[in-house]
Amino acid sequence: MSTFEEISPSSTVARVRAIDPNGEILYLEFRNGLNATAHGSQVDGFDVGSVVLVRHEDNHIELAPNELWPEETWVGVVKVKRPDNTVVDANGRWKMLPTSNDVTYREGNTVECRDSGILRVLAEDPIRYVDLPAVDESTIARFRSQVESKRESFEDFGGLQQVVDRARELIEIPLKYKGELSTIGARPIKGVLFTGPPGTGKTMLARIIANCTDAVFYEISGPEIFSKWYGQSEEILRMLFADAAKQSRAIIFFDEIDSVAGKRDDDSHEASRRVVAQLLTLMDGFTPNDNVIVIAATNRPHDIDPALRRPGRLDWEVNFPWPNCNDREAILQTSARNLKINGFLPHRQVAQNTESWSAAELAAIWSEAALLAVQDSRSVIIAEDYVGGFERVSAHRNRLGLLVLGGDLT
């Protein structure tokens, strides 16, 4: 055990922050942020910045080694660098420090500092006060459709043959024969707009074309692209287009494009205006080497920002109408290709009684028919189930129609 001949009374470390112009008062700062003053004869022999010990027993002060008040470091971002001084943003407060010749740094660096200057560079990029979720490969992978063992083909798309032919002409041929078209000198097709009522097969046809051209398919539902963080929606778009440009063939499909790129006016949200501007910039930025086509789908083409419809953007349009009787019969037959059925099924009669039905509603008949078959302990669908399925979907449509028109359900 060590022994001490003398132990000084308890004291607290402080620093001289200022001295009265008359030299009669010292202004002291303690580590805990409290302040104190010293008067009279105690003020002699101290300078601003001096480290002192204040004895609690008699409030006597005396000089102390500077090591008792080590200068703390702090982190900031370099905003301005001049030959003589540097401005650093320290958590929203601007601090001016002498420019250091011993440390190499630039504007935008995250640095460790003391009030005497910059000590070292912590990161090349500025830190953010809010830790935003990262936009990386995993983010882009959410929009990239995975290759499935069973790929849809044009045989799975019933009816609307003229629509299919036109879509293949505008999308499949440019993707497959990009080199030949470039040799001819043809202007590349950058974007195609699919218009038409919901459920008419716009998304399905886009997927089929991607499958048949071996193109990487990026599917973006309108609201998915928006982020609550400032600028992140535009960053996601930039990364999507950059990733697509790396592929030998790619299709970027925007479903409900009107919710992403609506008309810009005084009432539109700032985030929406920024996304539209970013989308326009990206479509204009396609290079001759990019084999990427943008497909956008909407049932409200009049709500899309007009700038997207100009040449070189979504200037080609394919309209998906309600299927006619022959189309509806083809859709019914195609939808049943992978089902177990038995006996004659009245496709023509059902088609004749489904005017203005969408392909999605026609396909729903088979789901209802399968439920009826299972309830009757059968593993195949017969005509009775088929008709029953039609009646169920028809009743559902009628109920929706009554609700829309404000009719009475009773």
C-alpha positions in Angstrom: 0.0 0.0 0.0 1.2 3.5 -0.9 1.3 6.3 1.7 1.1 10.0 1.0 2.7 12.7 3.2 0.0 15.2 2.2 -3.3 15.0 0.3 -4.7 18.2 -1.1 -8.3 19.2 -0.3 -11.0 18.1 -2.8 -11.0 20.3 -6.0 -12.6 20.6 -9.4 -11.0 21.2 -12.8 -12.2 24.3 -14.7 -11.0 26.5 -17.6 -10.7 30.2 -18.0 -13.2 31.2 -20.7 -12.8 35.0 -20.4 -11.3 37.8 -18.4 -12.9 41.0 -17.5 -11.4 43.9 -19.5 -10.3 45.5 -16.3 -8.5 42.3 -15.2 -10.6 42.0 -12.1 -12.9 39.1 -12.9 -12.2 35.6 -14.2 -15.0 33.7 -15.9 -14.7 30.0 -15.4 -16.3 27.0 -17.1 -16.6 23.6 -15.5 -16.9 20.2 -17.3 -20.6 19.9 -16.4 -21.3 23.2 -18.2 -21.7 25.3 -15.1 -20.0 28.7 -14.9 -18.4 30.6 -12.0 -16.5 33.8 -11.4 -13.4 34.6 -9.4 -12.6 38.2 -8.1 -9.9 40.2 -6.6 -6.4 38.9 -6.0 -7.2 35.5 -7.5 -7.3 36.8 -11.0 -3.6 37.5 -11.3 -1.4 35.1 -13.4 -4.1 33.5 -15.5 -4.8 33.7 -19.2 -7.8 32.8 -21.4 -7.7 29.0 -21.9 -5.8 28.4 -18.6 -6.7 25.1 -16.9 -7.2 25.6 -13.1 -8.1 23.7 -10.0 -10.8 25.2 -7.8 -10.6 24.0 -4.2 -14.0 23.6 -2.6 -12.8 24.2 0.9 -11.8 27.8 0.4 -12.7 28.5 -3.3 -9.0 29.0 -4.0 -7.9 28.6 -7.6 -4.5 27.6 -8.9 -3.0 26.7 -12.3 -3.2 23.0 -13.3 -1.6 21.0 -16.2 -3.5 21.3 -19.5 -3.7 17.5 -19.6 -6.5 17.7 -17.0 -8.7 19.4 -19.6 -8.1 17.4 -22.8 -9.7 18.9 -25.9 -12.6 16.8 -27.1 -13.0 15.8 -30.7 -16.2 16.1 -32.7 -17.5 14.9 -36.1 -18.6 17.2 -38.9 -18.9 17.5 -42.7 -16.6 19.9 -44.6 -18.8 22.5 -46.4 -16.3 25.1 -47.5 -12.5 24.8 -47.8 -10.4 27.9 -48.3 -6.6 28.4 -48.1 -6.8 30.1 -44.7 -9.9 28.6 -43.1 -12.5 25.8 -43.4 -16.2 25.8 -42.6 -17.5 22.6 -41.0 -21.1 21.6 -40.4 -21.2 20.1 -36.9 -24.7 18.8 -36.4 -26.3 21.9 -37.9 -23.9 24.4 -36.4 -21.3 26.1 -38.6 -17.8 26.2 -37.3 -14.8 27.9 -38.8 -11.5 26.2 -38.3 -8.0 26.9 -39.6 -7.2 25.0 -42.7 -4.8 22.2 -42.0 -1.9 21.4 -44.3 -1.2 18.1 -42.5 -4.5 16.4 -43.4 -5.7 16.0 -47.0 -9.5 16.5 -47.2 -12.1 18.0 -49.5 -15.6 19.5 -49.4 -18.1 16.7 -48.6 -15.8 14.7 -46.4 -16.8 13.5 -43.0 -14.0 14.5 -40.6 -13.0 14.4 -37.0 -12.1 17.8 -35.6 -11.0 19.8 -32.7 -11.5 23.5 -32.3 -7.9 23.8 -33.3 -8.4 22.1 -36.7 -9.2 18.9 -38.6 -7.5 15.8 -37.3 -8.5 13.1 -39.9 -11.0 12.1 -42.6 -13.5 9.5 -41.4 -15.4 9.0 -44.7 -15.3 10.3 -48.2 -19.1 11.0 -48.3 -21.0 13.2 -45.9 -22.9 11.6 -43.0 -26.6 12.0 -42.8 -28.5 13.1 -39.7 -31.2 10.6 -40.5 -30.2 7.0 -41.2 -32.0 6.3 -44.4 -32.7 2.7 -45.5 -30.1 1.8 -48.1 -31.0 1.5 -51.8 -28.9 -1.4 -53.0 -29.1 -4.6 -55.1 -31.7 -6.1 -52.8 -34.0 -3.2 -53.4 -33.7 -3.6 -57.2 -34.2 -7.4 -56.9 -37.6 -6.7 -55.5 -38.7 -5.3 -58.9 -36.9 -7.9 -61.0 -39.2 -10.9 -61.8 -37.7 -14.3 -61.1 -37.4 -16.9 -63.8 -40.0 -19.5 -63.2 -39.9 -23.2 -64.3 -43.2 -22.8 -66.1 -43.0 -19.8 -68.3 -46.1 -18.2 -69.9 -46.2 -18.1 -73.7 -48.5 -16.5 -76.2 -50.6 -19.7 -76.2 -51.6 -18.7 -72.7 -53.1 -15.4 -73.9 -56.5 -16.0 -75.4 -58.2 -13.6 -77.8 -57.2 -10.0 -78.8 -55.0 -11.3 -81.6 -54.6 -7.9 -83.3 -53.5 -6.5 -80.0 -51.0 -9.3 -79.5 -49.6 -8.9 -83.0 -49.1 -5.1 -82.6 -47.5 -5.5 -79.2 -45.1 -8.1 -80.5 -44.3 -5.9 -83.5 -43.4 -2.9 -81.2 -41.6 -4.8 -78.5 -40.5 -8.3 -79.4 -39.0 -7.4 -82.8 -37.0 -4.4 -81.6 -35.5 -6.4 -78.7 -34.6 -9.4 -80.9 -33.4 -7.5 -83.9 -31.8 -4.4 -82.4 -28.7 -4.8 -84.6 -30.6 -5.1 -87.8 -32.8 -2.1 -87.1 -29.8 -0.1 -86.1 -28.1 -1.0 -89.5 -31.2 0.3 -91.3 -31.0 3.5 -89.3 -34.4 3.2 -87.7 -35.2 5.3 -84.6 -35.2 2.9 -81.6 -38.4 2.3 -79.8 -37.9 3.4 -76.2 -41.4 3.2 -74.7 -44.9 1.7 -75.4 -48.0 2.6 -73.6 -50.6 -0.1 -72.9 -54.1 1.4 -72.4 -57.5 -0.2 -71.8 -59.8 -1.3 -69.0 -58.6 -3.2 -66.0 -58.3 -7.0 -66.4 -57.8 -7.0 -70.1 -54.4 -8.6 -70.0 -51.9 -5.7 -70.2 -49.6 -7.0 -67.5 -49.8 -10.6 -68.7 -48.9 -9.8 -72.2 -45.9 -7.7 -71.1 -44.7 -10.7 -69.1 -45.2 -13.1 -72.0 -43.2 -10.9 -74.3 -40.4 -10.7 -71.8 -40.3 -14.5 -71.5 -40.3 -15.0 -75.3 -37.5 -12.6 -75.8 -35.4 -13.8 -72.8 -35.5 -10.2 -71.5 -35.0 -9.4 -67.8 -38.4 -8.1 -66.7 -38.7 -5.4 -64.1 -42.3 -4.9 -62.8 -43.1 -1.8 -60.9 -46.6 -1.2 -59.4 -47.2 2.6 -59.2 -47.2 3.2 -55.4 -44.2 0.9 -54.8 -41.7 3.4 -56.3 -42.5 6.1 -53.8 -40.4 6.4 -50.7 -41.1 8.7 -47.7 -37.5 9.7 -47.7 -36.6 12.8 -49.8 -34.9 11.9 -53.1 -35.0 8.1 -52.6 -37.8 7.5 -55.2 -35.6 9.1 -57.8 -32.6 7.0 -56.6 -34.6 3.8 -57.0 -35.5 4.8 -60.5 -31.9 5.6 -61.4 -30.7 2.2 -60.1 -33.5 0.3 -61.9 -32.6 1.9 -65.2 -28.9 1.4 -64.6 -29.4 -2.3 -63.8 -31.6 -2.8 -66.9 -28.9 -1.2 -69.1 -26.4 -3.9 -68.0 -28.7 -6.6 -69.4 -28.5 -7.9 -73.0 -32.3 -7.3 -73.1 -34.6 -5.8 -70.6 -38.2 -4.6 -70.2 -39.2 -2.1 -67.5 -42.9 -2.4 -66.9 -44.8 0.3 -65.0 -48.3 -0.7 -63.9 -50.7 2.1 -63.1 -48.3 4.6 -64.6 -50.8 7.4 -64.0 -50.2 7.0 -60.2 -46.4 7.5 -60.8 -46.3 10.1 -63.6 -49.5 12.1 -63.3 -49.9 15.5 -64.8 -47.7 18.1 -63.2 -49.6 21.2 -62.1 -49.9 23.5 -59.1 -51.9 20.9 -57.2 -49.6 18.0 -57.7 -47.3 16.8 -54.9 -43.6 17.8 -55.1 -42.5 14.2 -54.8 -44.6 13.3 -57.8 -43.2 16.1 -59.8 -39.6 15.0 -59.0 -40.4 11.4 -60.0 -41.9 12.5 -63.3 -38.8 14.7 -64.0 -36.5 11.8 -63.2 -38.4 9.4 -65.4 -38.2 11.8 -68.3 -34.5 12.3 -67.8 -33.9 8.5 -67.7 -35.9 7.8 -70.8 -34.0 10.6 -72.7 -30.8 9.1 -71.4 -31.0 5.8 -73.3 -27.8 5.2 -75.3 -27.6 3.4 -78.7 -26.2 0.4 -76.9 -29.1 0.0 -74.5 -31.5 -2.7 -75.4 -34.2 -1.6 -73.0 -37.9 -0.9 -73.6 -40.2 0.7 -71.2 -43.8 -0.5 -71.1 -46.4 1.4 -69.1 -49.9 0.4 -68.5 -52.9 2.5 -67.5 -56.7 2.6 -67.8 -56.5 6.5 -67.5 -54.2 7.7 -70.3 -55.6 11.2 -70.0 -54.1 11.5 -66.5 -50.5 10.9 -67.6 -48.2 13.9 -67.8 -48.2 15.0 -71.5 -44.4 15.1 -71.6 -44.2 11.3 -71.4 -46.2 11.0 -74.6 -43.7 13.0 -76.7 -41.5 11.4 -79.4 -38.8 9.2 -78.0 -40.7 8.3 -74.8 -44.1 6.6 -74.5 -45.1 7.7 -78.0 -46.3 4.2 -79.2 -49.7 3.0 -77.9 -51.4 -0.3 -77.9 -55.1 -0.2 -76.8 -56.6 -3.3 -75.1 -60.4 -3.2 -75.8 -63.1 -5.3 -74.1 -62.9 -8.7 -75.8 -65.6 -9.4 -78.4 -67.6 -12.7 -78.5 -64.9 -14.6 -80.4 -62.2 -13.2 -78.1 -64.2 -14.2 -75.0 -64.6 -17.8 -76.3 -60.9 -18.0 -77.0 -60.1 -16.7 -73.5 -62.5 -19.2 -71.9 -60.9 -22.1 -73.8 -57.3 -20.9 -73.1 -58.1 -20.5 -69.3 -59.2 -24.1 -69.2 -56.1 -25.6 -70.8 -54.6 -26.8 -67.5 -57.9 -27.8 -65.8 -59.4 -31.3 -65.6 -62.7 -31.1 -67.4 -65.2 -33.8 -68.6 -67.7 -33.7 -71.3 -69.0 -30.8 -73.5 -68.6 -27.3 -72.1 -70.8 -24.5 -73.6 -68.0 -22.0 -74.3 -70.0 -20.3 -77.1 -73.1 -19.8 -75.0 -71.1 -18.4 -72.1 -69.2 -16.1 -74.4 -72.4 -14.8 -75.9 -73.7 -13.9 -72.4 -70.6 -12.1 -71.1 -70.6 -8.8 -73.1 -68.2 -6.3 -71.6 -66.5 -8.9 -69.4 -62.8 -8.6 -68.9 -60.4 -11.5 -69.3 -59.9 -11.5 -65.6 -63.6 -11.9 -65.0 -63.9 -14.7 -67.5 -61.0 -16.6 -65.8 -62.8 -16.2 -62.5 -65.6 -18.4 -63.8 -63.2 -21.4 -63.7 -62.3 -20.7 -60.1 -65.9 -20.7 -59.1 -66.5 -23.8 -61.2 -63.7 -25.7 -59.4 -65.2 -24.8 -56.0 -68.5 -26.2 -57.1 -66.9 -29.4 -58.4 -64.9 -30.0 -55.1 -68.1 -29.4 -53.0 -69.8 -32.2 -55.1 -66.8 -34.5 -54.4 -65.6 -34.5 -58.0 -62.0 -34.0 -59.3 -63.2 -32.8 -62.7 -65.2 -29.9 -63.9 -68.4 -30.6 -65.8 -70.9 -28.4 -67.6 -73.0 -27.9 -64.5 -70.0 -26.5 -62.6 -69.1 -24.3 -65.5 -72.6 -22.8 -65.8 -72.7 -22.4 -62.0 -69.4 -20.6 -62.0 -70.7 -18.2 -64.7 -73.9 -17.5 -62.6 -71.8 -16.7 -59.5 -69.5 -14.3 -61.3 -72.4 -12.7 -63.1 -74.2 -12.2 -59.8 -71.1 -10.6 -58.3 -70.9 -8.2 -61.3 -74.5 -7.3 -60.9 -74.0 -6.5 -57.2 -71.1 -4.2 -58.0 -73.1 -2.6 -60.7 -76.0 -1.9 -58.3 -73.6 -0.4 -55.8 -72.0 1.8 -58.4 -75.4 3.0 -59.6 -76.7 3.4 -56.1 -79.4 0.8 -56.5 -81.2 -1.1 -53.8 -79.8 -4.6 -53.1 -83.1 -5.8 -51.6 
